[in-house]
Amino acid sequence: LLAPLWLLIALGVKFSSQAPIFFRQQRVGLNGKRFSIVKFRTMTHVEDRVSDTEWMPQNVERFTRFGNFLRQTNLDELPQLLNVLMGEMSLVGPRPERPFYTEMFKKEVPQYMLRHYIQGGMTGWAQINGWRGNTSIPRRIEHDLYYLKNWGFWFDIKILAFTLFRGL
């Protein structure tokens, strides 16, 4: 059902950048297992060591014009549905983090590793409450732990509904 939208986005990415359409990055998921997350490319190509250890780009010009649109609408995240289908992610859960930051946060943030007891998600309680990107990690973990303690089918439905309405 999403193939026409994916095709349009892929064409937009290709025409706005010489880099590959998809961006892959290592993340840490359930029980600390690493996997490659897939996204539509929103920035110009950089070395993996930079994208793996840089929180937010220092040079905002790295975002393509079309990439800015994809980021604002969260459409860059659609390829993560492949991660969901492969069982590496869930639709809802704590956002999986890069290994570099997982190592750093587990030393600095109490209870950080508890979030790895469930499958990471495309969206989560922390994200719909504004704790994404370059925001407070302790507050994000607080929301992730709240999700862990209060998980339920209707809670996931609520998070998905908020994601759709706030994201688009």
C-alpha positions as CSV (number, residue, x, y, z in Angstrom):
1,L,0.0,0.0,0.0
2,L,2.9,2.4,0.7
3,A,4.8,1.5,-2.5
4,P,3.6,4.6,-4.4
5,L,4.6,6.9,-1.5
6,W,7.9,5.2,-1.1
7,L,8.6,5.6,-4.9
8,L,7.8,9.3,-4.8
9,I,10.0,9.8,-1.7
10,A,12.8,7.8,-3.3
11,L,12.7,10.0,-6.4
12,G,12.7,13.1,-4.3
13,V,15.8,11.9,-2.4
14,K,17.6,10.9,-5.6
15,F,16.9,14.2,-7.2
16,S,18.0,16.2,-4.2
17,S,21.3,14.4,-3.4
18,Q,24.0,12.4,-5.2
19,A,24.2,10.0,-2.2
20,P,22.3,6.7,-1.9
21,I,18.5,6.9,-1.3
22,F,18.6,4.9,1.9
23,F,20.7,5.5,5.0
24,R,21.7,2.6,7.3
25,Q,23.0,3.0,10.8
26,Q,23.8,0.5,13.6
27,R,21.4,0.6,16.5
28,V,21.1,-1.3,19.7
29,G,17.8,-3.2,20.2
30,L,16.2,-5.9,22.3
31,N,18.7,-7.4,24.8
32,G,21.5,-5.3,23.4
33,K,21.5,-6.9,20.0
34,R,22.8,-4.7,17.2
35,F,21.0,-4.2,13.9
36,S,21.0,-1.8,10.9
37,I,18.2,0.7,11.0
38,V,17.0,1.9,7.6
39,K,15.8,5.5,6.8
40,F,15.4,7.7,3.7
41,R,18.5,9.9,3.4
42,T,17.9,13.5,4.5
43,M,21.5,14.7,4.5
44,T,24.5,14.7,2.3
45,H,26.7,11.7,2.6
46,V,29.3,11.7,5.4
47,E,31.7,9.1,6.8
48,D,30.0,6.5,9.0
49,R,32.3,7.3,12.0
50,V,30.8,10.9,11.8
51,S,27.2,9.8,11.6
52,D,27.7,7.2,14.2
53,T,29.1,9.5,16.9
54,E,27.7,13.0,16.0
55,W,24.5,13.8,17.9
56,M,23.1,16.5,15.6
57,P,25.0,17.8,12.6
58,Q,27.1,20.9,13.3
59,N,26.5,22.1,9.8
60,V,22.8,22.5,9.2
61,E,23.5,22.9,5.5
62,R,24.1,19.1,5.4
63,F,20.3,18.7,5.2
64,T,18.9,18.7,1.7
65,R,15.9,20.8,1.1
66,F,13.8,17.7,0.5
67,G,15.5,16.1,3.5
68,N,14.2,18.9,5.7
69,F,10.7,18.2,4.5
70,L,11.1,14.4,5.2
71,R,12.4,15.2,8.7
72,Q,9.6,17.6,9.5
73,T,6.9,15.1,8.5
74,N,8.8,12.0,9.8
75,L,8.5,10.4,6.4
76,D,12.2,9.6,6.5
77,E,11.3,7.0,9.1
78,L,9.0,4.9,6.8
79,P,11.7,2.4,5.7
80,Q,11.9,1.3,9.4
81,L,8.8,-0.7,8.6
82,L,11.3,-3.1,7.0
83,N,13.0,-3.4,10.4
84,V,9.6,-4.1,11.9
85,L,8.9,-6.8,9.4
86,M,12.3,-8.4,10.0
87,G,11.5,-8.5,13.8
88,E,14.3,-6.0,14.7
89,M,11.9,-3.3,15.8
90,S,8.3,-2.8,16.8
91,L,6.0,0.0,15.8
92,V,5.9,1.3,19.4
93,G,8.7,1.2,22.0
94,P,11.8,3.1,23.1
95,R,13.8,4.4,20.2
96,P,16.9,2.3,19.5
97,E,20.1,4.3,20.0
98,R,23.5,4.1,18.3
99,P,26.1,1.8,20.0
100,F,28.4,4.8,20.7
101,Y,25.7,6.5,22.7
102,T,24.4,3.4,24.3
103,E,27.8,2.8,25.8
104,M,28.0,6.4,27.0
105,F,24.5,6.6,28.4
106,K,24.6,3.3,30.3
107,K,27.5,4.8,32.4
108,E,25.8,8.2,32.9
109,V,22.1,7.6,33.1
110,P,20.7,5.3,35.9
111,Q,18.4,2.5,34.6
112,Y,19.3,3.3,31.0
113,M,19.7,-0.3,30.0
114,L,16.3,-1.3,31.2
115,R,14.9,0.0,28.0
116,H,16.5,-2.9,26.2
117,Y,14.2,-5.4,27.9
118,I,11.6,-4.7,25.2
119,Q,11.8,-4.3,21.4
120,G,12.7,-0.8,20.3
121,G,10.1,1.1,18.3
122,M,9.6,3.4,15.4
123,T,7.8,5.7,17.8
124,G,7.4,5.8,21.5
125,W,6.0,7.6,24.6
126,A,9.1,9.7,24.9
127,Q,9.0,10.8,21.2
128,I,5.3,11.9,21.3
129,N,6.1,13.9,24.4
130,G,8.8,15.9,22.7
131,W,11.9,13.9,24.0
132,R,13.6,13.1,20.7
133,G,16.8,14.3,19.0
134,N,19.1,16.5,21.1
135,T,17.0,16.6,24.3
136,S,17.4,15.4,27.9
137,I,18.4,11.8,28.0
138,P,17.3,11.3,31.6
139,R,13.8,12.7,30.7
140,R,13.7,10.4,27.7
141,I,14.6,7.4,29.8
142,E,12.0,8.5,32.4
143,H,9.3,8.3,29.6
144,D,10.7,5.0,28.3
145,L,10.5,3.4,31.8
146,Y,6.9,4.8,32.2
147,Y,6.1,3.0,28.9
148,L,7.6,-0.2,30.2
149,K,5.6,-0.1,33.4
150,N,2.3,0.8,31.8
151,W,2.5,-1.0,28.5
152,G,-0.8,-2.2,27.0
153,F,-2.5,-2.6,23.7
154,W,-4.6,0.6,24.1
155,F,-1.5,2.5,25.3
156,D,0.2,1.5,22.0
157,I,-2.8,2.6,20.0
158,K,-2.8,6.0,21.8
159,I,0.9,6.5,21.0
160,L,0.4,5.5,17.3
161,A,-2.5,7.9,17.0
162,F,-0.5,10.8,18.5
163,T,2.4,9.9,16.2
164,L,0.2,10.2,13.1
165,F,-1.5,13.4,14.2
166,R,1.6,15.2,15.6
167,G,4.0,13.8,13.0
168,L,2.1,14.8,9.9
